[in-house]
């Protein structure tokens, strides 16, 4: 028997070739293990879905927004009811977060001018609003009869005005003092000061905007480098007749509007989204609502997504059940290397 050979029964194994094959097999084993770890990391260790936060923020610059998913919504001028107009803001970036008790929405958009004063003619305030309805999708024209919507509204003059946020121009002279009929009548838009910068409204179509009896909505807006960021916050539960319901499993529809004061936008003249988003009330995820016009595209996209998810699931399953593949790859590498190295 040669010193280069090892006899195992009737099988003769070349020692030098076997050592070479074993080294290569170990290298292949290491590469397979590395590949397994990489695949598992890609398909099972990617970004986790955003769920909820410990504390739902009432401020637009809170750290809780940093990890919230972001969606950009296109805006257009209002052209469904008079006065038509707006459209000076092209889009708004929106976010949502929630926990067991509260929900909050954040809007951010570009606006180079901070319009916060309404104390003279043709002076208008920057503003923002979210329209919500739980259950079925409402008409985008501020709801309709039998389909009321809940509107959360913020105005920059309420929070950032240096003058009377109710508007000094609406005062009238009196022998003893100025009179302000709006403030005297309790008009919520004519207060001399505000400690809550969000207003809660109901509507059943254009021209039907009504101030809600209860005001559970908090809002805060801050200037950014490019414009405004506004956060709306509310408890899940609210006692108002048409307040949006954030019950588990209840579908929530939302759309957004922005007013640019320097562009003369007020009332119906605004930039608004004609497409609804839906809110997952469990984890705060915002998604585009399906419409009848693109149902075929939605079904096709759902099929593509389902196919991709199935492939990812198969790969992830394979990645976590590779013992047989590792053994086979190692044995195959050893045999091929040994055969090629054998004299």
Secondary structure, DSSP 8 states (H G I E B T S, - for coil): --TTEEEETTEEEEHHHHHHHHHHHHHHHHHHHHHHHHHHHHHHSS-------SS--SSTT-GGGGGS--EEEE-EEB-SSSS-B-----EEEEEEEE-SSEEEEEEEEE-SS-----SSTT----EEEEEEEESS---TTT-BTTB-EEEEEEEHHHHH-SS-TT-GGG-B--SSS-B-HHHHTT-TTS-S--S--EEEEEESSTT--EE-S----EEEEEE-SSEEEEEEEEES---STT-----TT--EEEEEEEE-GGGT--TT--EE-SS-EEE-TTT--EEE---GGGHHHHHHHHHHHHHHHHHHHHHHHHHTS-HHHHHHHHHHHHHHHHHHH--
